[in-house]
Amino acid sequence: MSLTASPHRSSQAGAPSRNRQATATLAAAVLGFFVITLDATIVNVALPTIRDALGGGVTGLEWVVDAYTLMFAALLLSAGSLSDRIGARRAFAGGLGLFIIASLMCGLAPSLPVLIAARMVQGVGAAITMPTSMALVRQAFPAPGRRARAVGVWAMGGAVAAAAGPVLGGVLSLASWRMIFWINLPVGILTLLLLSRTQQSSTRPAPFDRIGQITAILAMGGLTYGAIEAGDAGFTAPPVLISLCIAIAALAAFVTAQAKVAHPMVPLTLFRSPTVVVATGIGFAFMVGFYGLPFLFSLYFQQQHGLSALGAGVAFLPMMLLSAILTPLSARIAERTGPRVPVVAGLILIAAGSIALALVPASMPVWANALLLIPIGMAGPLVMPPTTALLLEHVPAGQTGTASGVFNTSRQIGGALAVAVFGALISAPDGFQHGLHVSLTVTAAIALLAALTTPRMGAVRRRHV
């Protein structure tokens, strides 16, 4: 009788264990994406309440939103590389742990500057968590077909957070605005417990690109600061002009450094792929509408229509709920039609919804505005999961974290600039309503421009799974 186990039998015995690990990995990635997305969407409806408690005008509220988004965007590039260097699992745990601590700090903040500083720390944690969650999905699901479906489930975490965020923010604000940050703690702890059941990730050692990181922070910080402060001081104010000049110089230095350093944070060869270039542009355009418009209409519903934070959250419910319902269907739609069809359809929906909202009169009731926001919500599941899956399909496995960082950086820059520019427009002397209309027109134009680039997206390679 042989004491040697059959390779076939050994493989069968190991399959349930691998499936359990894959399930735990996906669950952790979904919850990680959920909690950092929730933190962005839950804040919008609470902004007036925060202003009443801590002071500050529209500029202060913009910083509450963009302090998080700015650090998120600036550090995503390094975070993607960090995921490749130390392993996605370890990086995910560190980023999420930092995010949990920062959430506690936000809830305890005694003043607006302290809250903004804590939001920056949150952004650092979120920057590490986002690309590593995507890398964990690819690690757990190497087959393209299963990975595309897993990406759809991963995207569901963001969709549910986006749907729940406004209403949950309104409900929690009835007790205290501080609760909107403390809600992150139990979710984050549960995610870390799930992560402990996953396998270790592979690593790809490389030196840290200090020049690239510094110039990236200067470029994004200068651009965001200039756009926000222009709302109060005007675009010709010396501080605004100086910050914009710093942003341009830092961007030039960043590109130069990435071309010359031995181990660039963002290898420029990555952009030889048209799919990578188009995907980053689509991510930017999508977030201008999906992130910028909720910021605008949170203020619009409360300041112009007199709604409470809860009322504003309920007004967003149709938009966000439909997005969550459609998200599980996204992978099937993309498999049947190819990725271009849903992506183009989603971008056109953003443009159509924005134009419709710009054309309605100020006397239009809240329920009508809520209905017109629905096409923008529908765009989420149509645009992001197919674009994400296509990006992961067209980059080498060793650069998954880096490519994820680049893609999500473009998304966060789009959201940060939308909040900064739209906030400046509604604060301008022409008034809130004029600024709202201009913002909606800009959103529509950017979405249509992104839709025109989709013919350059690569096709998904068909494989048996």
MOVENPE-V795711 format. One record per backbone hydrogen bond with DSSP energy under -0.5 kcal/mol. CO is the residue of the C=O (numbers start at 1). NH is the residue of the N-H. Records with the same first field share a line. If there is no record, write none. Layout:
BEGIN
CO: NH / NH
END
This chain:
BEGIN
6: 10
7: 11
8: 12
9: 13
10: 14
11: 15
12: 16
13: 17
14: 18
15: 19
16: 20
17: 21
18: 22
19: 23
20: 24
21: 25
22: 26
23: 27
24: 28
25: 29
26: 30
27: 31
28: 32
29: 33
30: 34
31: 35
32: 36
33: 37
34: 38
35: 39
36: 40
37: 40 / 41
38: 42
40: 44
41: 45
43: 46 / 47
44: 47
46: 50
47: 51
48: 52
49: 53
50: 54
51: 55
54: 112
57: 61
58: 62
59: 63
60: 64
61: 65
62: 66
63: 67
64: 68
65: 69
66: 70
67: 71
68: 72
69: 73
70: 74
71: 75
72: 76
73: 77
75: 79
76: 80
77: 81
78: 82
79: 83
80: 84
81: 85
82: 86
83: 87
84: 204
87: 91
88: 92
89: 93
90: 94
91: 95
92: 96
93: 97
94: 98
95: 99
96: 100
97: 101
98: 102
99: 103
100: 104
101: 105
102: 106
103: 107
104: 108
105: 109
106: 109
111: 115
112: 116
113: 117
114: 118
115: 119
116: 120
117: 121
118: 122
119: 123
120: 124
121: 125
122: 126
123: 127
124: 128
125: 129
126: 130
127: 131
128: 132
129: 133
130: 134
131: 135
132: 136
133: 137
134: 138
135: 139
136: 140
137: 141
143: 147
144: 148
145: 149
146: 150
147: 151
148: 152
149: 153
150: 154
151: 155
152: 156
153: 157
154: 157 / 158
155: 159
156: 160
157: 161
158: 162
159: 163
160: 164
161: 165
162: 166
163: 167
164: 168
165: 169
166: 170
167: 171
168: 172
169: 173
170: 174
171: 174 / 175
172: 175 / 176
176: 179
177: 180
178: 181 / 182
179: 183
181: 184
182: 185 / 186
183: 187
184: 188
185: 189
186: 190
187: 191
188: 192
189: 193
190: 194
191: 195
192: 196
194: 197
195: 198
208: 210
209: 213
210: 214
211: 215
212: 216
213: 217
214: 218
215: 219
216: 220
217: 221
218: 222
219: 223
220: 224
221: 225
222: 226
223: 227
224: 228
225: 229
226: 230
228: 231
229: 232 / 233
230: 234
234: 237
237: 241
238: 242
239: 243
240: 244
241: 245
242: 246
243: 247
244: 248
245: 249
246: 250
247: 251
248: 252
249: 253
250: 254
251: 255
252: 256
253: 257
254: 258
255: 259
256: 260
257: 260 / 261
261: 264
267: 270
268: 271
269: 272
270: 273
272: 274
273: 277
274: 278
275: 279
276: 280
277: 281
278: 282
279: 283
280: 284
281: 285
282: 286
283: 287
284: 288
285: 289
286: 290
287: 291 / 292
288: 292
289: 293
291: 295
292: 296
293: 297
294: 298
295: 299
296: 300
297: 301
298: 302
299: 303 / 304
300: 304 / 305
301: 307
308: 312
309: 313
310: 314
311: 315
312: 316
313: 317
314: 317 / 318
316: 320
317: 321
318: 322
319: 323
320: 324
321: 325
322: 326
323: 327
324: 328
326: 329 / 330
327: 330
329: 333
330: 334
331: 335
332: 336
333: 337
334: 338
338: 342
339: 343
340: 344
341: 345
342: 346
343: 347
344: 348
345: 349
346: 350
347: 351
348: 352
349: 353
350: 354
351: 355
352: 356
353: 357
354: 358
355: 359
356: 360
361: 364
365: 368 / 369
366: 370
367: 371
368: 372
369: 373
371: 374
373: 376 / 377
374: 378
375: 379
376: 380
377: 380 / 381
378: 382
379: 383
380: 384
383: 387
384: 388
385: 389
386: 390
387: 391
388: 392
389: 393
390: 394
391: 394
392: 395
396: 399
397: 400
399: 403
400: 404
401: 405
402: 406
403: 407
404: 408
405: 409
406: 410
407: 411
408: 412
409: 413
410: 414
411: 415
412: 416
413: 417
414: 418
415: 419
416: 420
417: 421
418: 422
419: 423
420: 424
421: 425
422: 426
423: 427
424: 428
425: 428
428: 431
431: 435
432: 436
433: 437
434: 438
435: 439
436: 440
437: 441
438: 442
439: 443
440: 444
441: 445
442: 446
443: 447
444: 448
445: 449
446: 450
447: 451
448: 452
449: 453
450: 453
451: 454
453: 456
454: 457
END
